[in-house]
Amino acid sequence: MAQLALSESSALQKLTDRALDLKDRIPTPIILIDGRAAAGKTRLANQLAEAVFQADKQLPKIIHMDDLYPGWEGLREGSNYLTQQILAPLSFGKAASWQIWDWKLGERGSGSEPGNGWREFDGGNLLIIEGCGALSRQAAELTQLSVWVEVEPAIRKERFSNRDGNVFDGFWGIWAAQEDEFYQTESSPKLADYLIGN
């Protein structure tokens, strides 16, 4: 399928239609939503899940890449973890099992909840994965639909700062450098089925 550019205003309906079509044809369809930091990936994933639920009465499963990165320097490792622990098992019809990253403790797992942060997904429902590094060459081969969200850097930087009250501004450059390397190596924007811009 050739890449299709969509405006932000028209994207949700188109993606919802595609998601519902995939659900009719595939037991566990997977949609990837990628883009640079603060591009609006989480918001789009939540809107898409809600729109699918309204039409189909089954709420899709959402996985956030923020739960997979091993810290602020872990974009590449988080992407690899996604493929190994989630996408590869699902592609073989097996359950996916992964352990979330505890950002406060700086390690995988969470002692404050049962199961020490382990999550499972058995399939049988639409899966939406959103976050930087979701769309790699390997991931594209194991999923049915991919989206790249593009927003101007100045807008993204403002959103990033406002989101957490400037607490993480010092990590902006560290994360951006990883994005540069990852997206140049993986050509993620070119891999996407849909390119969404404002």
PyMOL commands that set and color helices and strands:
alter all, ss='L'
color gray80, all
select helices_A, chain A and resi 8-25+41-56+65-67+75-91+114-117+137-141+153-163+169-186+188-191
alter helices_A, ss='H'
color red, helices_A
select strands_A, chain A and resi 4-7+30-34+61-64+96-99+101-102+107-108+118-121+127-130+145-150+194-197
alter strands_A, ss='S'
color yellow, strands_A
deselect
rebuild
show_as cartoon
